Amino acid sequence: MKRAAPALALVCLLATLLACAKRTVEGRWHLDRDHTTMPMGFNLKGESYLEIKLTADGVDLRDSISNFETGDAPLLERHYPFGKELKAEDSGNSELYTSARLAGPTLYTQERVVHFLDRGKKEEYTTNVTYVVSSNGMHLVGTDENGKIATYDRQ
């Protein structure tokens, strides 16, 4: 009986360490603004979070801000389908298409914006972000095609 308690404590410790070391992009991530060089469209006061949920056909990304006055408030929610583009938004003057690919602990997202100009012309802009989970599963770094990064810690 005296050996059972330390053995149980060791098993619980190992299970906790294994759970923390899970290398998946899925989860709630806290933005480390001090180590982020990617332009942030949400310069609001409070703590910024990114929640990533894997679904059967793709991945859902949800940006939110949390502060004392408002609590947790969603800022942007998007679905990125695997293997195909999805028209996520259409304003009449522009369209947003999203897509994603998952390779182990790495998530690749793409947003393609098409702006419709006069006389049937159009302009397209594409933004690619690669999200990589650290070897211990506790950090996530998103890097765009220009080398700008967003650094997150697992919550």
Salt bridges, closest charged atoms under 4 A:
ASP32 OD2 - HIS35 ND1 2.74
GLU47 OE1 - HIS30 NE2 2.32
GLU51 OE2 - LYS53 NZ 3.71
GLU51 OE1 - ARG62 NH1 3.78
ASP57 OD1 - HIS79 NE2 3.42
ASP60 OD1 - HIS79 ND1 2.56
ASP72 OD2 - ARG28 NH1 3.77
ASP72 OD2 - ARG62 NH1 3.66
GLU77 OE2 - ARG62 NE 3.74
GLU85 OE1 - ARG112 NH2 2.74
GLU89 OE2 - ARG78 NH2 3.20
ASP90 OD2 - LYS87 NZ 3.50
GLU95 OE2 - LYS87 NZ 3.32
GLU111 OE2 - ARG78 NH1 2.99
GLU124 OE1 - ARG112 NH1 3.12
GLU124 OE2 - LYS122 NZ 3.96
ASP153 OD1 - HIS139 ND1 2.75
